[in-house]
Amino acid sequence: MKKTKTYNRISDVLKTNRQWCKGNYHNDHGRYCLMGAISKVYPWSNDKRFNIDRKVNKYVRSLGYECPINFNDAKSTTFKDIQKLMKKLGI
């Protein structure tokens, strides 16, 4: 049986541009969008997940986006923008 890797931070899932994607939570190449990475690290029923979602939503709204999905998938969003968010929020 294959052991499932455990991640402690979203930045552990999205270490490089090659691990990030737009348009899908998770794709066939093993890449994750911002929300997909959050879901991988924090299950929906987790209190920490609620706090992460709240912080991420607040941050992307301050940038003028309605939600994290719109921020992640925007044409102008780059992996550097995702890294900045993760660093600023400590996730």
C-alpha positions in Angstrom: 0.0 0.0 0.0 1.3 3.4 -1.0 1.8 5.8 2.0 0.1 9.2 1.5 2.5 12.1 2.1 1.4 14.5 4.8 2.0 18.3 4.3 2.1 20.9 7.0 1.9 24.0 4.9 0.4 25.1 1.6 3.9 26.2 0.6 5.0 22.5 0.9 2.6 21.6 -1.9 3.3 24.7 -4.0 7.1 24.8 -3.8 7.7 25.6 -7.5 5.9 27.0 -10.5 5.8 23.4 -11.9 3.6 22.4 -9.0 1.0 25.1 -9.5 -1.8 25.3 -12.0 -4.8 27.4 -13.1 -8.3 26.2 -13.9 -8.2 23.0 -11.9 -7.9 22.2 -8.2 -5.6 19.4 -9.2 -4.5 18.2 -12.6 -3.2 15.0 -14.2 0.4 16.3 -13.9 0.2 16.5 -10.1 -0.2 20.3 -10.0 -2.5 22.2 -7.7 -4.1 25.6 -7.7 -4.1 27.7 -4.6 -7.5 26.2 -3.3 -6.5 22.7 -4.3 -3.3 23.0 -2.3 -5.3 24.4 0.7 -7.6 21.4 0.4 -4.7 19.0 0.3 -3.2 20.3 3.5 -6.4 21.2 5.5 -9.5 19.0 5.4 -12.8 20.8 5.2 -13.8 19.8 8.7 -10.6 21.2 10.2 -10.8 24.5 12.3 -7.5 25.5 10.9 -9.0 25.3 7.4 -11.7 27.8 8.4 -9.0 30.3 9.6 -6.9 29.7 6.5 -9.9 30.3 4.2 -10.8 33.4 6.1 -7.3 34.9 5.8 -6.9 34.0 2.1 -10.3 35.5 1.3 -9.5 38.7 3.1 -6.2 39.0 1.3 -7.5 38.4 -2.2 -10.4 40.8 -1.6 -7.9 43.5 -0.6 -6.4 43.0 -4.1 -9.8 43.4 -5.7 -10.7 39.8 -6.4 -14.0 38.2 -5.4 -12.5 34.9 -4.2 -9.3 32.9 -4.2 -10.3 31.0 -7.3 -10.7 34.2 -9.3 -7.3 35.4 -8.0 -5.5 32.1 -8.8 -7.1 31.9 -12.3 -6.7 35.5 -13.3 -4.6 36.0 -16.4 -2.4 38.4 -14.6 -1.7 36.2 -11.6 1.7 34.5 -11.6 3.3 32.0 -9.3 5.2 34.9 -7.7 1.8 36.3 -6.7 0.9 33.0 -5.1 4.3 32.9 -3.3 3.8 36.4 -2.0 0.3 35.4 -0.6 1.8 32.3 1.0 4.6 34.2 2.6 2.5 37.1 3.8 -0.1 34.8 5.4 2.5 32.3 6.7 0.9 29.4 4.9 
